[in-house]
């Protein structure tokens, strides 16, 4: 009997996201400095870096929200800038800090997102009901988004990103302001999504969360990729947080704060 090796999800397929030479300047500041990165199809990919590292700028360019100065990006082989409509149909986005149509109710906002994607009304209605239930927002479906808490706003934005069942989901700080129970529910939803063949890219400052949740990770600092690969390869036997500090540097010593004592 011949033993057939079990292939990981996405094996043999083009990357879900491929970035080559991505660069961006804002005046004299180089925000992103020639990034190359491949995100395997079917992976749960973490993007980590200090504040100002270029994570959000990189994701904004990779998803067609911000035009790069140089470089190329493809999503499942589709060029994001040459074929923007085709590429964006494949993606669901949760950008950090982007304003929503917050004078709509939660139910209306997610429905609007589905209809904008060209989905029929019956499918939209069924999926909206499922998403609001899964994200514990059913009881707030008729509440205006402007009256939502920060955590609820994050969840309704995630529902809007999921409504069309994208092949690639890009989430910038998705757990910020979200309570622990909701965060656990969201992690379950995302793991099921990846298990079914989807790909998730998540940007986060919480190293323990990325280490537990993701199978791949890239460390970005000063607009460059310092390390990328599976979580095990990148952390090299250390905790991801310790490896991150080692790669990024800049840890300050506090011995000089002698006055900061209570006794």
Secondary structure as the mmCIF struct_conf table of DSSP 4:
data_model
#
loop_
_struct_conf.conf_type_id
_struct_conf.id
_struct_conf.beg_label_comp_id
_struct_conf.beg_label_asym_id
_struct_conf.beg_label_seq_id
_struct_conf.end_label_comp_id
_struct_conf.end_label_asym_id
_struct_conf.end_label_seq_id
HELX_LH_PP_P HELX_LH_PP_P1 UNK A 2 UNK A 8
TURN_TY1_P TURN_TY1_P1 UNK A 9 UNK A 12
BEND BEND1 UNK A 13 UNK A 13
HELX_LH_PP_P HELX_LH_PP_P2 UNK A 14 UNK A 15
BEND BEND2 UNK A 16 UNK A 16
STRN STRN1 UNK A 17 UNK A 26
TURN_TY1_P TURN_TY1_P2 UNK A 27 UNK A 28
STRN STRN2 UNK A 29 UNK A 39
TURN_TY1_P TURN_TY1_P3 UNK A 41 UNK A 42
STRN STRN3 UNK A 44 UNK A 48
TURN_TY1_P TURN_TY1_P4 UNK A 51 UNK A 52
BEND BEND3 UNK A 53 UNK A 54
HELX_RH_AL_P HELX_RH_AL_P1 UNK A 55 UNK A 62
TURN_TY1_P TURN_TY1_P5 UNK A 63 UNK A 64
BEND BEND4 UNK A 65 UNK A 66
BEND BEND5 UNK A 69 UNK A 69
STRN STRN4 UNK A 70 UNK A 75
TURN_TY1_P TURN_TY1_P6 UNK A 76 UNK A 77
STRN STRN5 UNK A 78 UNK A 79
TURN_TY1_P TURN_TY1_P7 UNK A 80 UNK A 82
BEND BEND6 UNK A 83 UNK A 83
HELX_RH_AL_P HELX_RH_AL_P2 UNK A 84 UNK A 89
TURN_TY1_P TURN_TY1_P8 UNK A 90 UNK A 90
STRN STRN6 UNK A 91 UNK A 94
BEND BEND7 UNK A 96 UNK A 97
HELX_LH_PP_P HELX_LH_PP_P3 UNK A 98 UNK A 100
TURN_TY1_P TURN_TY1_P9 UNK A 102 UNK A 103
BEND BEND8 UNK A 104 UNK A 104
STRN STRN7 UNK A 105 UNK A 105
HELX_RH_AL_P HELX_RH_AL_P3 UNK A 106 UNK A 116
TURN_TY1_P TURN_TY1_P10 UNK A 117 UNK A 118
HELX_RH_AL_P HELX_RH_AL_P4 UNK A 121 UNK A 134
TURN_TY1_P TURN_TY1_P11 UNK A 135 UNK A 136
HELX_RH_3T_P HELX_RH_3T_P1 UNK A 138 UNK A 140
TURN_TY1_P TURN_TY1_P12 UNK A 141 UNK A 142
BEND BEND9 UNK A 143 UNK A 143
STRN STRN8 UNK A 144 UNK A 144
HELX_RH_3T_P HELX_RH_3T_P2 UNK A 145 UNK A 147
BEND BEND10 UNK A 148 UNK A 148
HELX_RH_AL_P HELX_RH_AL_P5 UNK A 150 UNK A 162
TURN_TY1_P TURN_TY1_P13 UNK A 163 UNK A 164
BEND BEND11 UNK A 167 UNK A 167
STRN STRN9 UNK A 168 UNK A 172
BEND BEND12 UNK A 173 UNK A 173
TURN_TY1_P TURN_TY1_P14 UNK A 174 UNK A 177
HELX_RH_AL_P HELX_RH_AL_P6 UNK A 180 UNK A 195
TURN_TY1_P TURN_TY1_P15 UNK A 196 UNK A 197
STRN STRN10 UNK A 199 UNK A 203
BEND BEND13 UNK A 205 UNK A 205
HELX_RH_AL_P HELX_RH_AL_P7 UNK A 207 UNK A 213
BEND BEND14 UNK A 215 UNK A 215
STRN STRN11 UNK A 216 UNK A 221
TURN_TY1_P TURN_TY1_P16 UNK A 222 UNK A 223
STRN STRN12 UNK A 224 UNK A 230
HELX_RH_AL_P HELX_RH_AL_P8 UNK A 231 UNK A 235
TURN_TY1_P TURN_TY1_P17 UNK A 236 UNK A 237
BEND BEND15 UNK A 238 UNK A 238
HELX_RH_AL_P HELX_RH_AL_P9 UNK A 240 UNK A 248
HELX_LH_PP_P HELX_LH_PP_P4 UNK A 251 UNK A 253
TURN_TY1_P TURN_TY1_P18 UNK A 255 UNK A 256
TURN_TY1_P TURN_TY1_P19 UNK A 258 UNK A 259
#
